Amino acid sequence: MKKALALLIMAMMILICSARDNIVTATIQDTVLEVTFAIPEGMHQTLQEDYFFVDVDSVSGVTFEPTVYPEGHPDADGYINYEGTVTLTKKFSIAESIDPATISITLWAGYQLCFPSYCEPPAEVEISLSLAPQTKDATPLESHYETN
């Protein structure tokens, strides 16, 4: 019985971790970084910048503006919530002396998904992207997930 329970718990952890693989994607469109969060049905993300954010590691010659949050839906307590798919954006500029094809950025996307009755622990995703002009969605060079 203990062995079956342990296997069930392991299977559930694998499902939870694999589901997180599909939560965050990132693309570069011209001079805008777009980070999209796919919030699973029945869950929501509350706008609290400590738990819902996009940060970019500093890169010489590249300047990022603050993150822009789309309009969400206020709940009964006045908090702004998001459901479904939500995209956060950050405009950026590149110094004229820099060739974008030679630059990669590392970004951190944080989120904390909630059910109506409780929230999961916060999570962060690290994604590396090239600033080279893209013809379609950028493919992350590397990504991994960490939970806090």
C-alpha positions, -999 to 999 in steps of 0.1 A, spaced: 0 0 0 28 24 9 46 16 -24 14 23 -44 9 56 -26 45 66 -32 41 58 -69 9 78 -71 25 108 -55 55 106 -79 31 104 -109 12 134 -97 45 154 -92 55 145 -128 22 157 -141 24 189 -121 59 196 -133 51 188 -170 20 210 -168 42 239 -158 63 235 -189 34 249 -209 26 279 -187 52 305 -199 64 313 -234 84 343 -247 89 360 -280 105 390 -294 84 412 -318 105 440 -333 116 459 -301 90 443 -277 96 413 -254 63 395 -251 59 370 -223 27 349 -224 13 330 -195 -12 302 -202 -33 300 -170 -50 266 -167 -88 265 -166 -102 270 -131 -72 290 -120 -63 327 -120 -33 349 -115 -36 380 -93 -18 412 -102 8 414 -74 41 424 -89 61 404 -64 43 372 -77 36 382 -113 65 397 -132 90 397 -160 126 407 -151 155 408 -176 192 404 -167 212 436 -175 229 435 -209 253 462 -220 238 483 -248 202 471 -242 177 492 -222 144 477 -211 113 497 -201 90 487 -172 67 458 -177 33 466 -191 4 447 -176 -29 443 -196 -62 452 -181 -75 424 -159 -108 418 -141 -113 431 -106 -126 406 -80 -150 413 -51 -120 424 -29 -107 448 -55 -77 427 -67 -70 425 -104 -71 389 -117 -62 373 -150 -76 340 -165 -69 322 -197 -40 336 -217 -23 369 -206 7 386 -222 31 410 -203 52 432 -225 85 451 -222 97 475 -248 134 477 -253 160 497 -273 194 486 -285 224 509 -289 232 517 -325 267 503 -320 253 469 -310 244 441 -335 212 425 -322 222 392 -337 251 390 -312 230 394 -281 210 370 -260 190 380 -230 180 360 -200 146 368 -185 128 356 -154 90 352 -155 73 348 -122 38 337 -114 16 323 -86 -15 305 -99 -45 303 -76 -76 282 -74 -107 300 -58 -98 285 -24 -60 285 -23 -28 294 -42 0 273 -53 36 283 -43 51 310 -65 72 298 -94 99 314 -117 109 304 -152 142 313 -167 143 318 -205 171 328 -228 163 344 -261 183 359 -290 176 395 -299 183 387 -335 153 396 -358 128 368 -357 106 356 -386 83 337 -363 80 329 -326 113 327 -309 124 294 -295 140 297 -261 176 288 -261 173 274 -226 146 273 -199 142 258 -165 117 261 -138 122 269 -101 97 271 -74 102 293 -44 
